Amino acid sequence: MIWNRLGNGEARVGTNTSRSRWTNPYLMVGVLACAHLLGLQSVLYAQVIVSDRNITSTEMFSSEEELFLGPNILIGNSGEAILVAPVVHIRGPLRILRGGSLYVSHVTNISTEQNPAHLSFGISVDQNYPNPFIASTEIGYRLSSEGHVEIAVYNILGQKVATLLSRSQVPGFHTVLWDGKLDSGDSASSGIYYYRVAFGEYIISKKMTLLR
């Protein structure tokens, strides 16, 4: 099941896993292996309890049976929590700050002791790749709910020079490509640029370098 936040701030549990990056079992095996190699948090027990945590980096928590999240979980601006378990119990309070992310995979049931409307979900934005780049670069980002997304490129003077995306999108992982072209149709010159991702109340900007 996946947990989505509605446009009015309400969170819900749904059965459609097609929008989740983590529903493919073969992908999850690779993710768990990479997490182990990279030193990410990975726990494999019959029952796992995660409480009183301030998550500021990518951490993975997995259980063969049940996973209890909370109380007192804060996912910070750069934090990302990945939950892998048949059953996840949210025992709140749970806060996800702007830029933080919560993902679940292989979950058949999610229960919560707090009002889902009080759960805060946002957006996380990856660093563009490649960076620096010569011809084009890709920007990846994850949405925790459906909503309008605008992605634009700005020069070092703060002037918008290119609009890459402006439309509503569903939850999940998305990418957008910048080919180094300006809205005017001209090619951008070498230098430092900033891409800005706006999603509801969330605005995230990151720096990239174009080489010609």
N, C-alpha and C positions, 0 to 999 in steps of 0.2 A: 504494500500500500504506500501511497505517497501522501504527504501532508502539504496542502496548499493554503496560501493566504488569499482570501478574497479581496476584491478591490476596496471593500469597506473596512478592512482590517481584521476580519474574522478568519480564523484558521479552521481547516477542516481536513478530515481524512478521506481519501478517495481510493478506489480500486484500480484506477488506470495507471499502470506503471510505464506506459510507453513514453512518458515525458521525463523519466528519470535516467540519469547517466549511469546509474549503478545497478540496473536490473539484470544485465547480462551476466550469468554465472561465470562464464569464461573471463569476462572483463574483471569481475570481482576477484578471481584467483590472481590475476595479474596485479590488480591494485593492492591486494594483501601482500603479495610477494614484494612489490616495489616499496610498500610502506615499511616492511621489515628491513629491507636494504637501506632505506633512507633514514631509518631510525624514528619513523612516525609511531605514535602511540597505537599499539595493537594489542588487544586483550582477548584471549580465547579460553573462556571458562564456561561452565554450565550456566552460571548465573553471575552477572556483573552489575555492580553498583557504582555509579559515577556521581559524586556529590561534592558540593563545596569546591567547585573548580572555576578558575578564570582561564578560559581557553583563548590563547592569543596566536596560535599557529595551527597548522593542520594536524588534527589528532583523530585517529580511528579507534572506535570501540566496538568490539564484536563479541557475541556470545552464542553458544550452541543452543541456548534455550531462551532465557529472558534477560533483558537489559533494563536496568532502572536508572533513569536520568534525573538527577536532582535529589534533594532540593539544592537551591542556591547554585545555579549554573549561569555563568556569564560568558557569552561568546563575544570576544572583543572585535575591534575594527578589522583586524587582519586574521581573526580566528576562523577556523573551519572544523566542524565536528561531523564525522561520518559514522553513522550507526548501522551496524550489520547484525541483525538478530531476528528470530521468528516473531518475538513479542517485545515491544518497547513500552515501558511505562514512564510517562512524563510526570514527575512528582513536584515540579515547580517549587518556588518561582524560577522561571527561565527567561533570560533576557538575551536578545541577539542585537548587538549594536550595529549601526550603519557600517556596511562592509563585511559583516560577519555572515556565516552561512551554516545551515544545518541540513544534512542530507541523510536519507534513510534508504536501506536496500534490503531485499529479501525479508521484508517485514510483512507478516500476515495480519497483525493486529497492533494498534496503538491506542493506549488509554492515557487519559490525562486527569489529574486531580484539580487542575485550575481551569478557569474559563479560557477556552482557546482564543477568544477575542483579545486576551491580554498578552498573547504571544506576539513578539515583534520579529518580522522577517524582512530581509532587504535584498541586497544585491552584492555580489563580489565580482571584481574585475581583475583579469590576469594582466600581466605585463605583455605588451605586444611582442610578437615573434615573427621574423628575427628582429633584433634591435642591437646595434644600428642596422638599417636596411638600405638597399639601393633602389630596387624597383617597386616592391610592394611589401606590406606587412599585415599580419593577421592579429586581431584583437578578440580574445575570448572572454566571455562573461556568463555568470549564472544568475538566473532569476528565481526567486522563491515563490513568486506569485505572478499572475497574469497582469499585465499593465502596459502603459505606453512607455517606450524607450526612445531616447534621442541620443545619438552618438555624433559628436562633431570634433573637428580638429581646429586648434587655435595656434597662432604663432606666438613668439615670445613677447609680443606687444599686447597680447590678450585679445586679438582680433580673430573672429571666426573666419576660417579660410575654406573649410570644406565640411559639408554635412554628409555623414556616411549612412545614417539610418534615422528614421522618424516614423515609428508605427507601433501598434500594439503587438505584444508577443506573449506566448504561453510560457509557463515555468519550465526551467531546465537550462541546459547549457547551449549557448549560441556563439557564433563567431561572425565577425564582419571584417572585410578586407579593405585596406586603403592602398590604392595604386599610385599614390603620390600626386594625384591630380587635384587641382583646386576647383572650387565651384565655378570659376570663370572658364575652366577648360584648359588653363595653362598648367604646366608641370611645376610643382613646388621646387624651390631652390634648396640647396643643402642647408642644414641647420637643425636646431632643436624645435620640436613642436610638442604640443600637449593634446592628448585626446581626452575628451570629457564625456562621461556616460551619466545621463540623467534618467532616473527611474522613480517617479513619484517624488517623495521628499528626499530621496537619496541622490547625491551628486558625487561622483568619484572622478578625479583627474590624475593622469599619469604622463610622464615625460617619455618622448621617443626621439630618436636621432635619424635624420635622413641624410644619406651620403650620395652625392652625384659624381 
